[in-house]
């Protein structure tokens, strides 16, 4: 098991010990954030450990600030009865832990996160013998097909497949509309991002047909920022039998 680099941070993005010892007095929030992101840039940590045990409710804002400028995984340490645990995940946290945190267990979790990140591109570029599963839905990239646990299926357009692939490669992270448009059109992006919104709406409807209300909620809107894919995907092996069995096809658009 390799060594891991961790940055521990409070909900105001101050780093315990490090910032206090390097300054003679208190810092305003802007300077605290600047120093924090400078530490991220210089140390290139594997994981950010966010201490939310104060239960002030500032952890969600902290995760949002981190997600706007960094893709480094965030692990939240919070009380077992913290009612914001789900909100932390939706905001972009990779995992939540309850104190006391054992160093061995933490290092194991970090290694799992690192391994998952290295495997994420394979989910985005699944080969002809692979499928991608998430939240009761199986995505078969080479067939542009979604299949629900009940056997129903929904055919995706090329644009829908590209947007879904982008989400799968960037789970629990705010995907800006211009980023999504870039994966669709490259340099020839339309002036309006309305096309992205239309495609996301169609994806939601097709996933809702296969997985109900939970499928509808897999793509969360971040007002004026973009979208968040709130599911973890895993790559599996594809067999002909997995798609050739008779099933009702859910058609939309």
GUMILO-178717 format. One record per residue (C-alpha): residue in one letter; x, y, z; residue number from 1. Coordinates in steps of 0.001 Angstrom, whole numbers. Example, Ala and Ser with C-alpha at 12.3 -4.5 7.8 and 13.67 -1.06 7.14 Angstrom:
<nodes>
NODE,rest,east,north,up,nr
NODE,A,12300,-4500,7800,1 $
NODE,S,13670,-1060,7140,2 $
</nodes>
This chain:
<nodes>
NODE,rest,east,north,up,nr
NODE,X,0,0,0,1 $
NODE,X,1573,3280,-1122,2 $
NODE,X,1999,6449,888,3 $
NODE,X,-764,9054,615,4 $
NODE,X,-712,12828,875,5 $
NODE,X,-3576,14334,2869,6 $
NODE,X,-4521,17955,3513,7 $
NODE,X,-6719,18435,6590,8 $
NODE,X,-8927,21504,6449,9 $
NODE,X,-11661,23112,8539,10 $
NODE,X,-15000,24300,7196,11 $
NODE,X,-13608,27813,6658,12 $
NODE,X,-10768,26262,4562,13 $
NODE,X,-8150,26991,7222,14 $
NODE,X,-5546,24284,7755,15 $
NODE,X,-5083,23410,11448,16 $
NODE,X,-1662,24404,12706,17 $
NODE,X,-55,25301,9393,18 $
NODE,X,-1634,28682,8766,19 $
NODE,X,-1661,29768,12382,20 $
NODE,X,2022,29027,12822,21 $
NODE,X,2967,30900,9657,22 $
NODE,X,1211,34134,10617,23 $
NODE,X,1278,36375,13597,24 $
NODE,X,-2431,37100,13634,25 $
NODE,X,-5828,36289,12277,26 $
NODE,X,-6473,36108,8530,27 $
NODE,X,-9576,37192,6683,28 $
NODE,X,-11538,34596,4723,29 $
NODE,X,-10088,35618,1351,30 $
NODE,X,-6511,35142,2559,31 $
NODE,X,-7406,31834,4218,32 $
NODE,X,-8854,30541,944,33 $
NODE,X,-5872,31792,-1055,34 $
NODE,X,-3442,30030,1257,35 $
NODE,X,-5479,26857,1181,36 $
NODE,X,-5505,26648,-2612,37 $
NODE,X,-1805,27508,-2671,38 $
NODE,X,-1220,24482,-426,39 $
NODE,X,-3245,22317,-2806,40 $
NODE,X,-1221,23579,-5746,41 $
NODE,X,2126,22989,-4055,42 $
NODE,X,1460,19711,-2229,43 $
NODE,X,-825,18021,-4796,44 $
NODE,X,-2597,15877,-2154,45 $
NODE,X,-4399,12639,-2920,46 $
NODE,X,-7317,13582,-661,47 $
NODE,X,-8689,16591,1199,48 $
NODE,X,-9955,15693,4680,49 $
NODE,X,-12653,18196,5652,50 $
NODE,X,-13402,18462,9369,51 $
NODE,X,-17133,19158,9679,52 $
NODE,X,-17501,17950,13249,53 $
NODE,X,-18453,21437,14452,54 $
NODE,X,-21818,20872,12702,55 $
NODE,X,-22052,24567,11841,56 $
NODE,X,-23337,23668,8412,57 $
NODE,X,-20445,25370,6586,58 $
NODE,X,-19130,22123,5141,59 $
NODE,X,-21394,22293,2094,60 $
NODE,X,-20104,25756,1202,61 $
NODE,X,-16516,24581,1697,62 $
NODE,X,-17031,21612,-613,63 $
NODE,X,-18578,23911,-3211,64 $
NODE,X,-15554,26228,-3147,65 $
NODE,X,-13177,23289,-3485,66 $
NODE,X,-15164,21787,-6352,67 $
NODE,X,-15090,25071,-8250,68 $
NODE,X,-11275,25055,-8357,69 $
NODE,X,-10135,21480,-7793,70 $
NODE,X,-11029,17873,-8621,71 $
NODE,X,-9157,16452,-5604,72 $
NODE,X,-11456,14036,-3702,73 $
NODE,X,-12959,15401,-477,74 $
NODE,X,-13562,13106,2505,75 $
NODE,X,-15789,14694,5160,76 $
NODE,X,-15363,13854,8836,77 $
NODE,X,-18705,14483,10509,78 $
NODE,X,-20799,13318,13438,79 $
NODE,X,-22834,10167,12929,80 $
NODE,X,-26052,12154,13525,81 $
NODE,X,-25107,14997,11167,82 $
NODE,X,-28253,15572,9087,83 $
NODE,X,-26174,17010,6238,84 $
NODE,X,-24347,13786,5365,85 $
NODE,X,-26318,13277,2152,86 $
NODE,X,-25935,16953,1268,87 $
NODE,X,-22158,16646,1589,88 $
NODE,X,-22205,13892,-1035,89 $
NODE,X,-24477,15856,-3342,90 $
NODE,X,-22230,18910,-2972,91 $
NODE,X,-19284,16845,-4176,92 $
NODE,X,-17805,14897,-1250,93 $
NODE,X,-16461,11475,-2166,94 $
NODE,X,-17078,9894,1236,95 $
NODE,X,-18129,10711,4807,96 $
NODE,X,-16459,9287,7924,97 $
NODE,X,-17447,9428,11566,98 $
NODE,X,-14906,10215,14301,99 $
NODE,X,-12710,8887,15708,100 $
NODE,X,-10928,8247,12400,101 $
NODE,X,-8427,5392,12481,102 $
NODE,X,-5358,6081,10367,103 $
NODE,X,-5229,2553,8921,104 $
NODE,X,-8880,2660,7862,105 $
NODE,X,-8390,6168,6449,106 $
NODE,X,-5385,5100,4405,107 $
NODE,X,-7326,2119,3055,108 $
NODE,X,-10170,4419,2037,109 $
NODE,X,-7738,6785,327,110 $
NODE,X,-6213,3915,-1633,111 $
NODE,X,-9716,2875,-2730,112 $
NODE,X,-10434,6434,-3859,113 $
NODE,X,-7156,6617,-5770,114 $
NODE,X,-7856,3289,-7464,115 $
NODE,X,-11386,4391,-8374,116 $
NODE,X,-10051,7613,-9909,117 $
NODE,X,-7519,5747,-12020,118 $
NODE,X,-10316,3475,-13246,119 $
NODE,X,-12705,6336,-14038,120 $
NODE,X,-11343,6922,-17574,121 $
NODE,X,-12017,3254,-18400,122 $
NODE,X,-15657,3816,-17474,123 $
NODE,X,-15724,6754,-19870,124 $
NODE,X,-14083,4712,-22641,125 $
NODE,X,-15651,1308,-22030,126 $
NODE,X,-14525,-1205,-24635,127 $
NODE,X,-16747,-3503,-26663,128 $
NODE,X,-16607,-6044,-23844,129 $
NODE,X,-17553,-3646,-21042,130 $
NODE,X,-20626,-2096,-19467,131 $
NODE,X,-20995,658,-16887,132 $
NODE,X,-23421,158,-13981,133 $
NODE,X,-24820,2817,-11661,134 $
NODE,X,-27887,3032,-9387,135 $
NODE,X,-29812,138,-10875,136 $
NODE,X,-29054,1085,-14487,137 $
NODE,X,-26531,-510,-16854,138 $
NODE,X,-25048,1599,-19647,139 $
NODE,X,-23759,-264,-22722,140 $
NODE,X,-21648,2371,-24514,141 $
NODE,X,-21028,585,-27809,142 $
NODE,X,-24790,105,-28245,143 $
NODE,X,-25779,3546,-26888,144 $
NODE,X,-28174,1672,-24617,145 $
NODE,X,-29427,1969,-21037,146 $
NODE,X,-30867,-1145,-19380,147 $
NODE,X,-32808,-1174,-16118,148 $
NODE,X,-32757,-3913,-13497,149 $
NODE,X,-36236,-4949,-14606,150 $
NODE,X,-35087,-5586,-18182,151 $
NODE,X,-36549,-2485,-19858,152 $
NODE,X,-34152,-537,-22052,153 $
NODE,X,-33816,2932,-23534,154 $
NODE,X,-31849,3787,-26659,155 $
NODE,X,-29669,6891,-26417,156 $
NODE,X,-28796,9323,-29150,157 $
NODE,X,-25115,9967,-29859,158 $
NODE,X,-25311,13299,-28036,159 $
NODE,X,-26978,11731,-25006,160 $
NODE,X,-24286,9048,-24863,161 $
NODE,X,-21537,11663,-24971,162 $
NODE,X,-23099,13694,-22160,163 $
NODE,X,-23656,10590,-20025,164 $
NODE,X,-20052,9505,-20630,165 $
NODE,X,-18882,12923,-19432,166 $
NODE,X,-20954,12582,-16255,167 $
NODE,X,-19717,9053,-15575,168 $
NODE,X,-16115,10224,-15825,169 $
NODE,X,-16783,13124,-13409,170 $
NODE,X,-19174,11869,-10672,171 $
NODE,X,-20054,14018,-7644,172 $
NODE,X,-18434,17004,-9370,173 $
NODE,X,-20032,20131,-10820,174 $
NODE,X,-19858,19770,-14608,175 $
NODE,X,-20171,23209,-16158,176 $
NODE,X,-22344,23602,-19221,177 $
NODE,X,-19425,24827,-21313,178 $
NODE,X,-17418,21723,-20336,179 $
NODE,X,-20282,19467,-21376,180 $
NODE,X,-20717,21411,-24611,181 $
NODE,X,-16993,20960,-25264,182 $
NODE,X,-17378,17178,-25015,183 $
NODE,X,-20258,17421,-27486,184 $
NODE,X,-19078,19924,-30070,185 $
NODE,X,-15375,20508,-29490,186 $
NODE,X,-14344,23953,-30676,187 $
NODE,X,-17562,24402,-32658,188 $
NODE,X,-19790,25097,-29695,189 $
NODE,X,-23138,26857,-30183,190 $
NODE,X,-23534,30299,-28662,191 $
NODE,X,-26317,29056,-26362,192 $
NODE,X,-25998,26253,-23805,193 $
NODE,X,-29688,25467,-24272,194 $
NODE,X,-28738,22364,-26272,195 $
NODE,X,-26999,20910,-23205,196 $
NODE,X,-30075,21519,-21047,197 $
NODE,X,-32304,19772,-23597,198 $
NODE,X,-30017,16723,-23721,199 $
NODE,X,-29839,16515,-19920,200 $
NODE,X,-33641,16689,-19734,201 $
NODE,X,-33947,13791,-22183,202 $
NODE,X,-31390,11750,-20225,203 $
NODE,X,-33314,12326,-16990,204 $
NODE,X,-36558,11172,-18579,205 $
NODE,X,-34994,7991,-19953,206 $
NODE,X,-33321,7138,-16639,207 $
NODE,X,-36596,7831,-14825,208 $
NODE,X,-38359,5342,-17110,209 $
NODE,X,-35837,2679,-16085,210 $
NODE,X,-35289,3498,-12399,211 $
NODE,X,-38243,5631,-11352,212 $
NODE,X,-37860,8805,-9328,213 $
NODE,X,-34335,7849,-8247,214 $
NODE,X,-33296,7749,-11906,215 $
NODE,X,-34739,11218,-12429,216 $
NODE,X,-32574,12529,-9584,217 $
NODE,X,-29260,11089,-10797,218 $
NODE,X,-28412,14356,-12550,219 $
NODE,X,-28692,17278,-10134,220 $
NODE,X,-28882,20878,-11313,221 $
NODE,X,-26495,23378,-9743,222 $
NODE,X,-28105,26780,-10318,223 $
NODE,X,-26016,28934,-12677,224 $
NODE,X,-23135,26458,-12433,225 $
NODE,X,-24049,23264,-14264,226 $
NODE,X,-24919,19706,-13309,227 $
NODE,X,-23743,17026,-10856,228 $
NODE,X,-23976,13286,-11560,229 $
NODE,X,-24777,11880,-8086,230 $
NODE,X,-23834,8232,-8559,231 $
NODE,X,-20757,6014,-8528,232 $
NODE,X,-20238,3899,-11640,233 $
NODE,X,-18508,537,-11957,234 $
NODE,X,-17214,-1202,-15074,235 $
NODE,X,-18335,-4767,-15814,236 $
NODE,X,-17963,-7309,-18580,237 $
NODE,X,-20467,-7391,-21429,238 $
NODE,X,-21907,-10564,-22935,239 $
NODE,X,-24235,-10934,-25893,240 $
NODE,X,-26895,-12456,-23644,241 $
NODE,X,-26998,-9245,-21624,242 $
NODE,X,-28572,-7342,-24526,243 $
NODE,X,-30158,-9968,-26757,244 $
NODE,X,-32794,-11112,-24301,245 $
NODE,X,-36322,-9910,-25195,246 $
NODE,X,-37275,-6856,-23184,247 $
NODE,X,-39629,-3936,-23377,248 $
NODE,X,-37823,-947,-24774,249 $
NODE,X,-38554,2434,-23228,250 $
NODE,X,-38536,4879,-26116,251 $
NODE,X,-38328,8602,-25634,252 $
NODE,X,-37861,11184,-28340,253 $
</nodes>
